[in-house]
Amino acid sequence: MADTMKLKSNGSEVSFSPLPGYVNPAAYRRSQHEALDGTFYIYQWGMKNSHEISVNNISQANAAIINQWWQSSDLLKFYYDLINYPATYIIVRIINETQPLQMMMPMWRDKYEGLLILREI
């Protein structure tokens, strides 16, 4: 698991650390078929990755940036491991159904938390 990640778009960038439970599932469909002659076929499509990243302790300014990216469905560069692969990124979009970051409770007005659901484009 990466200790530090980053989202970047048009000069704005936000670095963060994932909380325990970070999930990086391969979000692809797979179908298996056996022909009459016994030949076995495996079809895979949509081999894009989804990333579900729980975060907290995000500043109010950075939360506003992330929530704006979500609202406008911006394409983002996602640096998923700044420690081991600092120049490697994938293009993603935040696909949460609702606003991804909310104020941390109890009443920490300047800190935000939430779940970022990123889908590779």
Backbone bond lengths (Angstrom), bond angles and torsions (degrees), N, CA, C in turn:
res aa  C-N    CA-C-N  psi(-1)  N-CA   C-N-CA  omega(-1)  CA-C   N-CA-C  phi
1 M - - - 1.451 - - 1.515 109.00 -
2 A 1.286 115.98 140.43 1.464 121.94 178.83 1.518 110.21 -77.15
3 D 1.325 115.40 143.85 1.463 119.92 177.80 1.515 112.33 -87.59
4 T 1.317 116.64 -29.12 1.457 120.54 -178.70 1.519 109.43 -136.02
5 M 1.335 115.12 133.81 1.459 122.64 178.68 1.519 108.57 -127.51
6 K 1.342 115.60 166.07 1.458 119.37 179.95 1.514 109.97 -148.58
7 L 1.332 115.82 141.41 1.467 123.20 169.16 1.520 106.86 -112.55
8 K 1.341 116.19 140.35 1.457 120.27 -176.36 1.525 110.30 -143.18
9 S 1.347 115.39 139.52 1.459 120.78 176.49 1.516 109.58 -157.12
10 N 1.315 117.10 125.59 1.466 123.36 173.06 1.524 113.54 45.63
11 G 1.315 117.54 51.39 1.454 120.89 176.10 1.511 115.08 88.35
12 S 1.327 119.16 -20.78 1.461 121.79 176.35 1.520 108.39 -92.71
13 E 1.320 115.89 140.37 1.451 119.80 175.98 1.519 110.07 -146.18
14 V 1.333 114.69 150.14 1.462 121.65 -179.94 1.519 107.49 -134.95
15 S 1.333 116.55 122.66 1.468 121.84 175.16 1.520 109.15 -99.81
16 F 1.327 116.45 147.58 1.463 121.20 -178.83 1.518 109.33 -158.38
17 S 1.322 115.60 164.91 1.461 122.43 175.69 1.525 108.09 -115.43
18 P 1.323 117.62 133.45 1.462 119.75 178.97 1.525 110.80 -73.15
19 L 1.309 116.47 147.31 1.456 121.83 173.64 1.528 109.03 -79.72
20 P 1.327 117.84 162.76 1.470 119.64 175.72 1.530 110.66 -54.29
21 G 1.322 116.09 142.58 1.457 120.98 -179.08 1.513 112.88 103.09
22 Y 1.343 117.90 6.96 1.463 121.02 178.27 1.527 109.39 -55.89
23 V 1.311 116.17 131.07 1.461 122.30 -177.75 1.520 109.40 -119.67
24 N 1.331 116.86 131.92 1.452 122.08 176.83 1.530 108.14 -127.84
25 P 1.328 117.58 70.42 1.463 118.76 -177.58 1.524 111.64 -78.09
26 A 1.308 114.87 150.13 1.462 119.77 171.62 1.518 106.43 -79.46
27 A 1.324 116.09 112.60 1.462 120.56 -175.61 1.527 109.53 -96.43
28 Y 1.317 116.02 72.86 1.451 119.29 177.88 1.527 109.95 -131.93
29 R 1.288 114.69 156.18 1.461 120.54 178.86 1.523 108.70 -94.85
30 R 1.310 115.02 147.56 1.457 120.73 -178.64 1.519 108.43 -138.12
31 S 1.319 115.51 137.13 1.452 121.40 179.65 1.529 108.24 -131.87
32 Q 1.335 116.84 134.95 1.462 121.65 -179.96 1.523 109.12 -118.31
33 H 1.327 114.98 135.54 1.461 120.05 -178.22 1.524 109.56 -139.85
34 E 1.325 115.28 145.23 1.455 120.38 174.71 1.529 107.84 -117.90
35 A 1.316 115.44 125.78 1.464 120.96 -179.03 1.533 109.95 -77.46
36 L 1.339 116.08 166.79 1.464 120.88 179.33 1.520 112.50 -59.48
37 D 1.342 117.43 -30.82 1.462 119.95 179.85 1.535 112.55 -83.65
38 G 1.367 117.50 3.39 1.458 121.69 177.38 1.517 114.67 94.09
39 T 1.328 116.45 -4.26 1.465 119.44 178.71 1.525 109.00 -68.26
40 F 1.317 115.16 133.66 1.468 121.36 -177.67 1.521 109.23 -102.93
41 Y 1.341 116.79 128.02 1.464 122.26 -179.03 1.529 109.72 -119.05
42 I 1.325 115.09 139.02 1.463 121.53 173.71 1.526 107.13 -123.64
43 Y 1.327 115.02 124.15 1.462 120.72 178.14 1.530 108.58 -112.09
44 Q 1.318 115.82 131.16 1.461 121.11 175.66 1.514 107.94 -128.46
45 W 1.316 116.36 139.38 1.452 119.98 176.74 1.517 108.91 -147.24
46 G 1.307 114.21 162.67 1.454 119.57 -178.62 1.513 112.36 65.91
47 M 1.317 119.08 45.61 1.454 122.16 -174.71 1.533 111.46 -78.70
48 K 1.288 116.54 58.28 1.460 122.92 176.13 1.514 108.38 -105.01
49 N 1.299 116.24 154.75 1.459 120.39 -179.19 1.514 111.39 -102.10
50 S 1.313 114.78 146.05 1.456 122.14 170.20 1.519 107.30 -111.07
51 H 1.304 116.25 145.31 1.451 122.10 178.96 1.518 107.85 -127.57
52 E 1.330 117.49 125.74 1.458 122.51 175.75 1.521 106.92 -113.66
53 I 1.330 115.85 112.62 1.454 121.44 -171.06 1.521 109.60 -123.88
54 S 1.323 115.92 113.86 1.469 120.58 174.01 1.519 108.20 -82.32
55 V 1.332 115.66 132.27 1.464 120.72 -179.39 1.526 109.18 -134.60
56 N 1.324 115.18 156.16 1.453 120.67 170.49 1.517 108.55 -149.44
57 N 1.318 115.70 175.90 1.462 121.93 179.81 1.529 112.02 62.13
58 I 1.326 116.81 33.99 1.462 122.56 177.21 1.530 107.16 -88.69
59 S 1.325 116.67 132.49 1.471 119.38 -179.04 1.527 110.71 -64.72
60 Q 1.315 115.38 158.84 1.464 120.80 -179.90 1.528 110.76 -60.32
61 A 1.341 117.18 -40.61 1.472 121.02 179.88 1.529 111.11 -64.28
62 N 1.335 117.17 -45.21 1.467 120.10 179.53 1.525 111.82 -68.77
63 A 1.328 117.63 -35.30 1.468 120.57 176.30 1.524 110.45 -63.13
64 A 1.319 117.07 -39.41 1.468 120.55 178.02 1.524 110.84 -62.79
65 I 1.332 116.69 -39.37 1.470 120.77 178.67 1.525 109.90 -64.79
66 I 1.324 116.99 -49.23 1.471 121.07 -178.77 1.524 110.88 -62.45
67 N 1.320 117.62 -44.15 1.465 119.78 179.41 1.531 111.41 -65.50
68 Q 1.319 118.11 -32.51 1.465 121.22 176.02 1.526 110.53 -68.34
69 W 1.330 116.99 -42.71 1.467 120.52 176.18 1.520 110.21 -58.04
70 W 1.338 117.13 -42.28 1.464 121.15 179.01 1.526 110.44 -63.73
71 Q 1.332 116.19 -46.99 1.468 120.22 -176.50 1.521 111.64 -62.72
72 S 1.333 117.45 -38.05 1.464 119.43 -178.65 1.526 113.50 -94.23
73 S 1.339 117.56 5.36 1.474 122.63 178.17 1.521 112.40 53.52
74 D 1.330 116.12 41.83 1.465 121.09 -179.30 1.522 111.39 -67.85
75 L 1.331 115.71 147.67 1.457 121.33 169.38 1.524 107.01 -81.24
76 L 1.340 115.88 135.22 1.458 121.34 -174.54 1.519 110.43 -128.12
77 K 1.324 116.10 151.74 1.455 121.63 168.85 1.525 106.85 -88.00
78 F 1.327 116.82 125.66 1.455 122.14 -179.86 1.527 109.10 -111.76
79 Y 1.317 115.55 108.84 1.456 122.63 175.86 1.524 106.32 -90.12
80 Y 1.327 117.52 101.17 1.457 121.79 -169.91 1.519 114.25 -84.96
81 D 1.347 118.37 -9.59 1.465 120.96 177.77 1.523 109.11 -153.55
82 L 1.328 116.14 86.60 1.470 120.37 -178.00 1.527 112.55 -71.91
83 I 1.316 118.35 -18.99 1.462 121.49 -179.12 1.529 111.18 -77.82
84 N 1.320 117.53 -53.40 1.464 121.91 -175.12 1.527 114.13 -91.09
85 Y 1.336 117.34 -31.69 1.467 121.81 -176.99 1.528 109.41 -134.72
86 P 1.339 118.30 69.75 1.468 120.75 -171.65 1.526 115.34 -65.13
87 A 1.321 118.73 -21.80 1.462 120.33 -178.02 1.531 112.63 -101.16
88 T 1.311 118.17 -1.04 1.457 121.71 -175.90 1.524 110.28 -93.54
89 Y 1.331 115.63 129.68 1.462 120.63 178.70 1.514 110.15 -145.06
90 I 1.329 114.52 164.28 1.453 121.82 171.86 1.530 107.32 -127.29
91 I 1.313 116.79 159.04 1.461 121.74 178.45 1.526 108.15 -91.42
92 V 1.339 115.87 127.53 1.460 121.43 -176.65 1.517 110.76 -135.42
93 R 1.313 113.94 170.98 1.468 123.13 172.44 1.531 106.64 -135.60
94 I 1.330 116.97 142.23 1.462 121.11 175.71 1.523 107.23 -78.59
95 I 1.347 116.92 122.75 1.472 119.82 -173.20 1.522 113.42 -117.31
96 N 1.327 118.21 19.38 1.466 120.18 176.92 1.525 110.22 -54.01
97 E 1.330 116.87 147.42 1.466 120.61 176.32 1.519 111.50 -74.84
98 T 1.327 116.66 -31.57 1.467 121.79 177.22 1.523 108.86 -123.24
99 Q 1.312 116.33 170.51 1.466 121.54 -178.91 1.530 109.66 -51.05
100 P 1.341 118.20 127.19 1.462 120.10 -171.43 1.530 116.06 -70.94
101 L 1.314 119.18 -32.88 1.463 120.16 -175.82 1.523 111.42 -117.28
102 Q 1.341 114.74 135.35 1.458 121.90 177.79 1.534 108.35 -128.02
103 M 1.327 115.27 163.12 1.456 120.97 179.53 1.527 110.02 -61.53
104 M 1.341 115.65 137.27 1.467 119.97 176.54 1.523 108.67 -69.54
105 M 1.301 115.39 144.27 1.460 120.65 178.09 1.516 108.43 -104.82
106 P 1.284 121.26 149.92 1.456 125.98 2.99 1.529 111.15 -90.14
107 M 1.288 114.74 119.01 1.461 125.31 170.15 1.532 115.65 48.46
108 W 1.296 116.44 50.36 1.461 120.38 172.07 1.516 106.60 -97.04
109 R 1.303 116.88 87.90 1.468 121.88 -171.99 1.521 113.24 -63.81
110 D 1.333 117.28 -23.03 1.460 118.76 -176.44 1.526 113.02 -103.26
111 K 1.342 119.51 6.30 1.467 123.27 179.00 1.521 109.90 -127.87
112 Y 1.325 115.64 140.69 1.456 122.03 -176.21 1.526 110.58 -127.54
113 E 1.342 115.30 157.89 1.458 122.13 178.91 1.524 109.07 -145.83
114 G 1.336 115.12 165.78 1.457 119.04 176.90 1.507 112.12 163.00
115 L 1.318 115.26 -169.34 1.459 123.56 179.10 1.516 107.81 -117.92
116 L 1.338 116.14 123.40 1.460 121.37 174.77 1.520 107.99 -96.87
117 I 1.323 115.99 120.72 1.472 120.31 175.36 1.520 105.76 -107.70
118 L 1.334 114.95 112.03 1.461 121.83 -177.11 1.513 109.29 -109.97
119 R 1.320 116.34 138.08 1.465 122.11 178.42 1.514 108.72 -120.64
120 E 1.319 115.87 125.90 1.466 120.92 179.55 1.521 109.80 -67.80
121 I 1.321 116.54 137.08 1.462 122.38 -179.84 1.526 109.54 -95.22
